[in-house]
Amino acid sequence: MSHEHEVSHLSEVDRRKFLQLSSFATGLVFANSILSLDSATALPTAKLPGFTAFAKSVKVFKSGKYYLVESNGIPAHQMMVGIKSWQQQVPTMQNYAGTNAWSIPIKPVIAANPISAKDHFLRGAIAIAVNGVPIFNALNNRGDDALLAGELDDWGGHCGRADDYHYHIAPTHLQGILGKKVPIAYALDGFPIYGETEIDGKKVTGLDGFNGHFDSKKNYHYHATKNYPYINGGFKGVVTELEGQVDPQAVTKAFRPAGEPLRGATITGLERVGDSTFDLKYTLNGGDYHVKYTASLTEVSMQFVDSTGSIRTEVYKRK
Protein backbone atom coordinates (compact mmCIF):
# COMPACT_ATOMS: atom_id res chain seq x y z
CA MET A 1 0.00 0.00 0.00
CA SER A 2 2.64 2.48 0.98
CA HIS A 3 5.25 4.14 -1.15
CA GLU A 4 8.87 4.17 -0.07
CA HIS A 5 10.04 7.73 -0.59
CA GLU A 6 12.85 8.33 1.86
CA VAL A 7 15.24 9.55 -0.78
CA SER A 8 17.70 12.36 -1.17
CA HIS A 9 16.17 15.64 -2.28
CA LEU A 10 18.17 16.18 -5.48
CA SER A 11 16.49 19.31 -6.81
CA GLU A 12 17.72 21.65 -9.50
CA VAL A 13 21.06 23.18 -8.45
CA ASP A 14 20.23 26.79 -9.14
CA ARG A 15 16.96 26.47 -7.24
CA ARG A 16 18.71 25.06 -4.17
CA LYS A 17 21.37 27.78 -4.25
CA PHE A 18 18.70 30.45 -4.57
CA LEU A 19 16.87 29.12 -1.53
CA GLN A 20 20.05 28.90 0.52
CA LEU A 21 21.13 32.43 -0.36
CA SER A 22 17.74 33.86 0.47
CA SER A 23 17.73 32.12 3.89
CA PHE A 24 14.40 30.47 3.29
CA ALA A 25 13.32 29.66 6.86
CA THR A 26 9.79 28.63 7.67
CA GLY A 27 7.99 28.32 10.99
CA LEU A 28 5.06 25.97 11.35
CA VAL A 29 2.25 26.73 13.78
CA PHE A 30 -0.85 24.60 14.13
CA ALA A 31 -3.87 26.78 14.97
CA ASN A 32 -7.53 25.81 14.97
CA SER A 33 -6.55 22.49 13.37
CA ILE A 34 -5.18 24.43 10.39
CA LEU A 35 -1.55 25.14 9.66
CA SER A 36 -0.38 28.74 9.69
CA LEU A 37 2.87 29.35 7.86
CA ASP A 38 5.03 32.32 8.83
CA SER A 39 7.85 32.39 6.31
CA ALA A 40 10.89 34.58 6.92
CA THR A 41 11.90 34.88 3.29
CA ALA A 42 12.66 37.38 0.56
CA LEU A 43 10.87 35.20 -1.99
CA PRO A 44 7.80 36.80 -3.58
CA THR A 45 4.45 35.23 -2.81
CA ALA A 46 2.32 34.00 -5.69
CA LYS A 47 -1.39 33.66 -6.30
CA LEU A 48 -1.98 30.41 -8.10
CA PRO A 49 -5.64 29.58 -8.91
CA GLY A 50 -7.04 27.05 -6.44
CA PHE A 51 -4.42 27.48 -3.73
CA THR A 52 -5.81 30.89 -2.76
CA ALA A 53 -8.88 29.17 -1.29
CA PHE A 54 -6.58 27.49 1.24
CA ALA A 55 -4.34 30.49 1.94
CA LYS A 56 -4.57 29.97 5.72
CA SER A 57 -2.93 26.56 5.50
CA VAL A 58 -0.99 26.63 2.21
CA LYS A 59 1.54 29.21 1.03
CA VAL A 60 2.83 29.66 -2.51
CA PHE A 61 6.07 31.45 -3.47
CA LYS A 62 8.00 32.00 -6.70
CA SER A 63 11.63 30.96 -7.04
CA GLY A 64 13.37 30.91 -10.39
CA LYS A 65 11.55 28.39 -12.58
CA TYR A 66 9.19 27.13 -9.86
CA TYR A 67 6.22 27.89 -7.73
CA LEU A 68 7.07 26.56 -4.27
CA VAL A 69 4.13 25.20 -2.28
CA GLU A 70 4.35 24.97 1.52
CA SER A 71 1.97 22.97 3.71
CA ASN A 72 1.99 20.40 6.47
CA GLY A 73 0.09 17.81 4.42
CA ILE A 74 -2.90 17.57 6.77
CA PRO A 75 -6.22 18.47 5.12
CA ALA A 76 -9.18 20.02 6.90
CA HIS A 77 -11.47 17.15 5.89
CA GLN A 78 -11.87 13.79 7.62
CA MET A 79 -9.24 11.15 6.84
CA MET A 80 -8.72 7.39 6.85
CA VAL A 81 -12.39 6.40 7.35
CA GLY A 82 -13.39 3.56 5.04
CA ILE A 83 -9.97 1.96 4.58
CA LYS A 84 -10.25 -1.84 4.53
CA SER A 85 -6.64 -2.65 3.67
CA TRP A 86 -4.51 -0.88 6.25
CA GLN A 87 -0.81 -1.04 7.08
CA GLN A 88 -1.20 0.65 10.47
CA GLN A 89 0.06 4.07 9.36
CA VAL A 90 -1.60 7.26 10.65
CA PRO A 91 -1.69 10.86 9.35
CA THR A 92 0.97 13.14 10.85
CA MET A 93 2.26 16.62 10.04
CA GLN A 94 4.97 16.84 7.42
CA ASN A 95 7.55 19.57 6.91
CA TYR A 96 6.73 20.55 3.33
CA ALA A 97 8.41 23.93 3.63
CA GLY A 98 11.56 25.87 2.78
CA THR A 99 13.94 23.78 0.69
CA ASN A 100 11.49 20.87 1.11
CA ALA A 101 8.52 22.67 -0.44
CA TRP A 102 6.67 21.18 -3.42
CA SER A 103 7.92 22.45 -6.78
CA ILE A 104 5.61 23.29 -9.70
CA PRO A 105 7.14 24.59 -12.94
CA ILE A 106 5.93 28.12 -13.63
CA LYS A 107 6.06 27.64 -17.39
CA PRO A 108 5.24 24.02 -18.20
CA VAL A 109 6.50 22.66 -21.50
CA ILE A 110 4.95 19.88 -23.61
CA ALA A 111 7.40 16.97 -23.74
CA ALA A 112 8.69 15.53 -26.97
CA ASN A 113 8.32 12.10 -25.35
CA PRO A 114 5.60 12.14 -22.65
CA ILE A 115 5.97 9.49 -19.94
CA SER A 116 3.14 7.16 -18.85
CA ALA A 117 2.56 6.47 -15.17
CA LYS A 118 1.67 2.83 -15.82
CA ASP A 119 5.27 1.73 -15.43
CA HIS A 120 6.90 4.91 -14.11
CA PHE A 121 6.59 7.14 -11.05
CA LEU A 122 5.45 4.37 -8.69
CA ARG A 123 7.24 6.23 -5.90
CA GLY A 124 6.62 9.73 -4.62
CA ALA A 125 4.04 12.28 -5.71
CA ILE A 126 2.96 13.09 -9.26
CA ALA A 127 0.79 16.09 -8.35
CA ILE A 128 -0.10 18.41 -5.49
CA ALA A 129 -3.71 19.20 -4.55
CA VAL A 130 -4.56 22.84 -3.91
CA ASN A 131 -5.16 22.07 -0.22
CA GLY A 132 -1.48 21.16 0.11
CA VAL A 133 -1.88 17.37 0.06
CA PRO A 134 0.35 15.46 -2.38
CA ILE A 135 -1.17 13.09 -4.93
CA PHE A 136 0.54 9.82 -5.79
CA ASN A 137 0.21 7.53 -8.79
CA ALA A 138 -3.14 5.71 -8.92
CA LEU A 139 -1.04 2.54 -8.85
CA ASN A 140 0.69 1.70 -5.59
CA ASN A 141 4.33 0.64 -5.40
CA ARG A 142 3.32 -2.91 -6.30
CA GLY A 143 1.61 -1.67 -9.45
CA ASP A 144 -1.91 -2.35 -8.12
CA ASP A 145 -4.82 0.10 -8.32
CA ALA A 146 -4.90 1.48 -4.75
CA LEU A 147 -8.60 2.33 -4.94
CA LEU A 148 -9.71 -1.09 -6.15
CA ALA A 149 -7.47 -2.72 -3.53
CA GLY A 150 -9.49 -1.06 -0.74
CA GLU A 151 -6.50 0.94 0.47
CA LEU A 152 -8.06 4.40 0.23
CA ASP A 153 -10.39 6.32 2.49
CA ASP A 154 -13.62 8.01 1.46
CA TRP A 155 -11.63 11.02 0.22
CA GLY A 156 -9.20 9.03 -1.92
CA GLY A 157 -6.26 9.10 0.47
CA HIS A 158 -4.21 7.06 2.93
CA CYS A 159 -0.83 7.20 4.67
CA GLY A 160 2.56 6.06 3.48
CA ARG A 161 5.48 4.59 5.39
CA ALA A 162 6.40 7.98 6.79
CA ASP A 163 2.86 8.37 8.19
CA ASP A 164 2.35 10.94 5.45
CA TYR A 165 -1.18 11.46 4.18
CA HIS A 166 -1.62 11.62 0.41
CA TYR A 167 -4.24 10.97 -2.27
CA HIS A 168 -4.09 8.31 -5.00
CA ILE A 169 -7.10 9.54 -6.95
CA ALA A 170 -8.36 13.01 -7.83
CA PRO A 171 -9.66 14.97 -4.79
CA THR A 172 -12.90 15.92 -6.54
CA HIS A 173 -14.47 16.79 -3.18
CA LEU A 174 -12.48 20.02 -3.34
CA GLN A 175 -14.82 21.23 -6.08
CA GLY A 176 -17.42 21.80 -3.40
CA ILE A 177 -15.15 24.59 -2.16
CA LEU A 178 -13.64 25.75 -5.43
CA GLY A 179 -16.33 25.33 -8.04
CA LYS A 180 -15.75 24.07 -11.58
CA LYS A 181 -13.67 26.93 -12.96
CA VAL A 182 -10.62 26.44 -10.74
CA PRO A 183 -8.04 23.61 -10.76
CA ILE A 184 -8.26 21.11 -7.91
CA ALA A 185 -4.56 20.22 -8.28
CA TYR A 186 -1.44 20.74 -10.35
CA ALA A 187 0.63 17.96 -11.86
CA LEU A 188 4.34 18.20 -11.12
CA ASP A 189 4.97 19.03 -14.77
CA GLY A 190 3.14 22.30 -14.11
CA PHE A 191 -0.13 21.68 -15.94
CA PRO A 192 -3.38 22.19 -13.99
CA ILE A 193 -5.82 19.41 -13.13
CA TYR A 194 -9.54 20.21 -13.28
CA GLY A 195 -12.54 18.22 -12.07
CA GLU A 196 -14.79 15.86 -14.00
CA THR A 197 -16.31 18.62 -16.16
CA GLU A 198 -15.00 21.47 -18.24
CA ILE A 199 -14.96 24.89 -16.59
CA ASP A 200 -18.26 25.72 -18.30
CA GLY A 201 -19.84 22.59 -16.83
CA LYS A 202 -19.88 20.67 -20.11
CA LYS A 203 -18.93 17.01 -20.38
CA VAL A 204 -15.24 16.30 -20.85
CA THR A 205 -14.39 14.68 -24.18
CA GLY A 206 -11.29 13.77 -26.14
CA LEU A 207 -8.93 12.97 -23.26
CA ASP A 208 -5.60 11.45 -24.21
CA GLY A 209 -3.84 8.60 -22.43
CA PHE A 210 -2.63 11.01 -19.77
CA ASN A 211 -6.18 12.16 -18.87
CA GLY A 212 -5.59 15.52 -20.52
CA HIS A 213 -6.32 17.59 -23.62
CA PHE A 214 -5.92 21.05 -25.11
CA ASP A 215 -8.57 23.72 -24.71
CA SER A 216 -9.77 26.08 -27.46
CA LYS A 217 -6.79 28.37 -26.75
CA LYS A 218 -4.33 25.49 -27.19
CA ASN A 219 -3.58 25.35 -23.46
CA TYR A 220 -3.09 21.86 -22.05
CA HIS A 221 -4.70 20.61 -18.83
CA TYR A 222 -5.63 17.35 -17.12
CA HIS A 223 -9.00 16.19 -15.80
CA ALA A 224 -10.21 14.00 -12.96
CA THR A 225 -12.09 10.86 -14.00
CA LYS A 226 -14.07 8.24 -12.08
CA ASN A 227 -12.06 5.46 -13.70
CA TYR A 228 -8.32 4.80 -14.00
CA PRO A 229 -6.09 6.78 -14.17
CA TYR A 230 -8.39 9.04 -12.03
CA ILE A 231 -5.81 11.84 -12.14
CA ASN A 232 -2.96 12.62 -14.56
CA GLY A 233 -1.93 9.27 -15.99
CA GLY A 234 1.66 10.35 -16.37
CA PHE A 235 3.13 13.55 -17.75
CA LYS A 236 2.36 15.29 -21.01
CA GLY A 237 4.83 17.93 -19.85
CA VAL A 238 8.57 17.81 -19.30
CA VAL A 239 9.66 16.24 -16.00
CA THR A 240 12.80 14.60 -14.69
CA GLU A 241 12.49 11.04 -13.40
CA LEU A 242 15.04 10.04 -10.78
CA GLU A 243 14.98 6.64 -9.08
CA GLY A 244 11.36 6.07 -10.01
CA GLN A 245 9.91 9.42 -9.01
CA VAL A 246 9.66 13.02 -10.16
CA ASP A 247 12.62 15.23 -9.30
CA PRO A 248 12.54 17.69 -7.56
CA GLN A 249 10.39 15.95 -4.94
CA ALA A 250 9.64 16.89 -1.33
CA VAL A 251 11.12 14.41 1.14
CA THR A 252 9.32 12.56 3.92
CA LYS A 253 11.27 10.62 6.54
CA ALA A 254 9.74 7.85 8.60
CA PHE A 255 9.98 8.31 12.38
CA ARG A 256 9.12 4.65 13.14
CA PRO A 257 9.34 1.28 11.41
CA ALA A 258 6.81 0.79 8.61
CA GLY A 259 3.62 -0.99 9.66
CA GLU A 260 2.49 -4.39 8.48
CA PRO A 261 -0.89 -5.14 6.88
CA LEU A 262 -3.54 -5.70 9.56
CA ARG A 263 -5.81 -8.24 7.93
CA GLY A 264 -9.51 -7.79 8.64
CA ALA A 265 -9.20 -4.31 10.13
CA THR A 266 -11.56 -1.52 9.01
CA ILE A 267 -10.99 2.09 10.02
CA THR A 268 -14.22 3.60 11.36
CA GLY A 269 -13.18 7.03 12.61
CA LEU A 270 -10.44 9.61 13.05
CA GLU A 271 -11.34 12.25 15.62
CA ARG A 272 -9.37 15.48 16.00
CA VAL A 273 -9.02 15.72 19.74
CA GLY A 274 -6.81 18.81 19.60
CA ASP A 275 -4.74 20.88 17.22
CA SER A 276 -2.30 18.03 16.60
CA THR A 277 -3.91 15.18 18.57
CA PHE A 278 -5.99 12.44 16.96
CA ASP A 279 -7.92 9.32 17.92
CA LEU A 280 -8.03 6.73 15.13
CA LYS A 281 -10.62 4.01 15.63
CA TYR A 282 -10.82 0.66 13.90
CA THR A 283 -12.57 -2.67 14.24
CA LEU A 284 -10.90 -6.07 14.11
CA ASN A 285 -12.54 -9.47 14.68
CA GLY A 286 -15.56 -7.82 16.25
CA GLY A 287 -13.53 -5.73 18.70
CA ASP A 288 -12.96 -1.97 18.85
CA TYR A 289 -9.42 -0.58 18.87
CA HIS A 290 -7.82 2.87 19.06
CA VAL A 291 -4.59 4.55 18.10
CA LYS A 292 -4.41 7.79 20.08
CA TYR A 293 -1.52 10.05 19.17
CA THR A 294 -0.07 13.54 19.27
CA ALA A 295 2.30 14.46 16.46
CA SER A 296 4.50 17.49 15.99
CA LEU A 297 7.39 18.03 13.63
CA THR A 298 9.82 16.89 16.32
CA GLU A 299 8.05 14.16 18.30
CA VAL A 300 5.19 11.67 18.05
CA SER A 301 3.57 10.12 21.13
CA MET A 302 1.28 7.15 20.48
CA GLN A 303 -1.09 5.05 22.58
CA PHE A 304 -2.34 1.74 21.18
CA VAL A 305 -5.55 0.67 22.90
CA ASP A 306 -6.81 -2.88 22.30
CA SER A 307 -10.35 -4.23 22.62
CA THR A 308 -9.85 -4.99 26.34
CA GLY A 309 -8.72 -1.46 27.13
CA SER A 310 -5.06 -2.42 27.54
CA ILE A 311 -2.72 0.42 26.52
CA ARG A 312 0.72 0.29 24.93
CA THR A 313 2.61 3.59 24.68
CA GLU A 314 5.36 4.47 22.22
CA VAL A 315 7.21 7.76 21.76
CA TYR A 316 9.30 8.58 18.71
CA LYS A 317 11.64 11.42 17.87
CA ARG A 318 11.49 12.60 14.29
CA LYS A 319 14.72 12.18 12.39
C-alpha positions in Angstrom: 0.0 0.0 0.0 2.6 2.5 1.0 5.3 4.1 -1.2 8.9 4.2 -0.1 10.0 7.7 -0.6 12.8 8.3 1.9 15.2 9.5 -0.8 17.7 12.4 -1.2 16.2 15.6 -2.3 18.2 16.2 -5.5 16.5 19.3 -6.8 17.7 21.6 -9.5 21.1 23.2 -8.4 20.2 26.8 -9.1 17.0 26.5 -7.2 18.7 25.1 -4.2 21.4 27.8 -4.2 18.7 30.4 -4.6 16.9 29.1 -1.5 20.0 28.9 0.5 21.1 32.4 -0.4 17.7 33.9 0.5 17.7 32.1 3.9 14.4 30.5 3.3 13.3 29.7 6.9 9.8 28.6 7.7 8.0 28.3 11.0 5.1 26.0 11.4 2.3 26.7 13.8 -0.9 24.6 14.1 -3.9 26.8 15.0 -7.5 25.8 15.0 -6.5 22.5 13.4 -5.2 24.4 10.4 -1.5 25.1 9.7 -0.4 28.7 9.7 2.9 29.3 7.9 5.0 32.3 8.8 7.8 32.4 6.3 10.9 34.6 6.9 11.9 34.9 3.3 12.7 37.4 0.6 10.9 35.2 -2.0 7.8 36.8 -3.6 4.5 35.2 -2.8 2.3 34.0 -5.7 -1.4 33.7 -6.3 -2.0 30.4 -8.1 -5.6 29.6 -8.9 -7.0 27.1 -6.4 -4.4 27.5 -3.7 -5.8 30.9 -2.8 -8.9 29.2 -1.3 -6.6 27.5 1.2 -4.3 30.5 1.9 -4.6 30.0 5.7 -2.9 26.6 5.5 -1.0 26.6 2.2 1.5 29.2 1.0 2.8 29.7 -2.5 6.1 31.4 -3.5 8.0 32.0 -6.7 11.6 31.0 -7.0 13.4 30.9 -10.4 11.6 28.4 -12.6 9.2 27.1 -9.9 6.2 27.9 -7.7 7.1 26.6 -4.3 4.1 25.2 -2.3 4.3 25.0 1.5 2.0 23.0 3.7 2.0 20.4 6.5 0.1 17.8 4.4 -2.9 17.6 6.8 -6.2 18.5 5.1 -9.2 20.0 6.9 -11.5 17.2 5.9 -11.9 13.8 7.6 -9.2 11.2 6.8 -8.7 7.4 6.9 -12.4 6.4 7.4 -13.4 3.6 5.0 -10.0 2.0 4.6 -10.3 -1.8 4.5 -6.6 -2.6 3.7 -4.5 -0.9 6.2 -0.8 -1.0 7.1 -1.2 0.6 10.5 0.1 4.1 9.4 -1.6 7.3 10.7 -1.7 10.9 9.3 1.0 13.1 10.9 2.3 16.6 10.0 5.0 16.8 7.4 7.5 19.6 6.9 6.7 20.5 3.3 8.4 23.9 3.6 11.6 25.9 2.8 13.9 23.8 0.7 11.5 20.9 1.1 8.5 22.7 -0.4 6.7 21.2 -3.4 7.9 22.4 -6.8 5.6 23.3 -9.7 7.1 24.6 -12.9 5.9 28.1 -13.6 6.1 27.6 -17.4 5.2 24.0 -18.2 6.5 22.7 -21.5 5.0 19.9 -23.6 7.4 17.0 -23.7 8.7 15.5 -27.0 8.3 12.1 -25.4 5.6 12.1 -22.7 6.0 9.5 -19.9 3.1 7.2 -18.9 2.6 6.5 -15.2 1.7 2.8 -15.8 5.3 1.7 -15.4 6.9 4.9 -14.1 6.6 7.1 -11.1 5.4 4.4 -8.7 7.2 6.2 -5.9 6.6 9.7 -4.6 4.0 12.3 -5.7 3.0 13.1 -9.3 0.8 16.1 -8.3 -0.1 18.4 -5.5 -3.7 19.2 -4.5 -4.6 22.8 -3.9 -5.2 22.1 -0.2 -1.5 21.2 0.1 -1.9 17.4 0.1 0.4 15.5 -2.4 -1.2 13.1 -4.9 0.5 9.8 -5.8 0.2 7.5 -8.8 -3.1 5.7 -8.9 -1.0 2.5 -8.8 0.7 1.7 -5.6 4.3 0.6 -5.4 3.3 -2.9 -6.3 1.6 -1.7 -9.5 -1.9 -2.4 -8.1 -4.8 0.1 -8.3 -4.9 1.5 -4.8 -8.6 2.3 -4.9 -9.7 -1.1 -6.2 -7.5 -2.7 -3.5 -9.5 -1.1 -0.7 -6.5 0.9 0.5 -8.1 4.4 0.2 -10.4 6.3 2.5 -13.6 8.0 1.5 -11.6 11.0 0.2 -9.2 9.0 -1.9 -6.3 9.1 0.5 -4.2 7.1 2.9 -0.8 7.2 4.7 2.6 6.1 3.5 5.5 4.6 5.4 6.4 8.0 6.8 2.9 8.4 8.2 2.4 10.9 5.5 -1.2 11.5 4.2 -1.6 11.6 0.4 -4.2 11.0 -2.3 -4.1 8.3 -5.0 -7.1 9.5 -7.0 -8.4 13.0 -7.8 -9.7 15.0 -4.8 -12.9 15.9 -6.5 -14.5 16.8 -3.2 -12.5 20.0 -3.3 -14.8 21.2 -6.1 -17.4 21.8 -3.4 -15.2 24.6 -2.2 -13.6 25.7 -5.4 -16.3 25.3 -8.0 -15.8 24.1 -11.6 -13.7 26.9 -13.0 -10.6 26.4 -10.7 -8.0 23.6 -10.8 -8.3 21.1 -7.9 -4.6 20.2 -8.3 -1.4 20.7 -10.3 0.6 18.0 -11.9 4.3 18.2 -11.1 5.0 19.0 -14.8 3.1 22.3 -14.1 -0.1 21.7 -15.9 -3.4 22.2 -14.0 -5.8 19.4 -13.1 -9.5 20.2 -13.3 -12.5 18.2 -12.1 -14.8 15.9 -14.0 -16.3 18.6 -16.2 -15.0 21.5 -18.2 -15.0 24.9 -16.6 -18.3 25.7 -18.3 -19.8 22.6 -16.8 -19.9 20.7 -20.1 -18.9 17.0 -20.4 -15.2 16.3 -20.8 -14.4 14.7 -24.2 -11.3 13.8 -26.1 -8.9 13.0 -23.3 -5.6 11.4 -24.2 -3.8 8.6 -22.4 -2.6 11.0 -19.8 -6.2 12.2 -18.9 -5.6 15.5 -20.5 -6.3 17.6 -23.6 -5.9 21.1 -25.1 -8.6 23.7 -24.7 -9.8 26.1 -27.5 -6.8 28.4 -26.7 -4.3 25.5 -27.2 -3.6 25.3 -23.5 -3.1 21.9 -22.1 -4.7 20.6 -18.8 -5.6 17.4 -17.1 -9.0 16.2 -15.8 -10.2 14.0 -13.0 -12.1 10.9 -14.0 -14.1 8.2 -12.1 -12.1 5.5 -13.7 -8.3 4.8 -14.0 -6.1 6.8 -14.2 -8.4 9.0 -12.0 -5.8 11.8 -12.1 -3.0 12.6 -14.6 -1.9 9.3 -16.0 1.7 10.3 -16.4 3.1 13.6 -17.8 2.4 15.3 -21.0 4.8 17.9 -19.8 8.6 17.8 -19.3 9.7 16.2 -16.0 12.8 14.6 -14.7 12.5 11.0 -13.4 15.0 10.0 -10.8 15.0 6.6 -9.1 11.4 6.1 -10.0 9.9 9.4 -9.0 9.7 13.0 -10.2 12.6 15.2 -9.3 12.5 17.7 -7.6 10.4 16.0 -4.9 9.6 16.9 -1.3 11.1 14.4 1.1 9.3 12.6 3.9 11.3 10.6 6.5 9.7 7.9 8.6 10.0 8.3 12.4 9.1 4.7 13.1 9.3 1.3 11.4 6.8 0.8 8.6 3.6 -1.0 9.7 2.5 -4.4 8.5 -0.9 -5.1 6.9 -3.5 -5.7 9.6 -5.8 -8.2 7.9 -9.5 -7.8 8.6 -9.2 -4.3 10.1 -11.6 -1.5 9.0 -11.0 2.1 10.0 -14.2 3.6 11.4 -13.2 7.0 12.6 -10.4 9.6 13.0 -11.3 12.2 15.6 -9.4 15.5 16.0 -9.0 15.7 19.7 -6.8 18.8 19.6 -4.7 20.9 17.2 -2.3 18.0 16.6 -3.9 15.2 18.6 -6.0 12.4 17.0 -7.9 9.3 17.9 -8.0 6.7 15.1 -10.6 4.0 15.6 -10.8 0.7 13.9 -12.6 -2.7 14.2 -10.9 -6.1 14.1 -12.5 -9.5 14.7 -15.6 -7.8 16.2 -13.5 -5.7 18.7 -13.0 -2.0 18.9 -9.4 -0.6 18.9 -7.8 2.9 19.1 -4.6 4.6 18.1 -4.4 7.8 20.1 -1.5 10.0 19.2 -0.1 13.5 19.3 2.3 14.5 16.5 4.5 17.5 16.0 7.4 18.0 13.6 9.8 16.9 16.3 8.1 14.2 18.3 5.2 11.7 18.0 3.6 10.1 21.1 1.3 7.2 20.5 -1.1 5.0 22.6 -2.3 1.7 21.2 -5.6 0.7 22.9 -6.8 -2.9 22.3 -10.4 -4.2 22.6 -9.8 -5.0 26.3 -8.7 -1.5 27.1 -5.1 -2.4 27.5 -2.7 0.4 26.5 0.7 0.3 24.9 2.6 3.6 24.7 5.4 4.5 22.2 7.2 7.8 21.8 9.3 8.6 18.7 11.6 11.4 17.9 11.5 12.6 14.3 14.7 12.2 12.4 
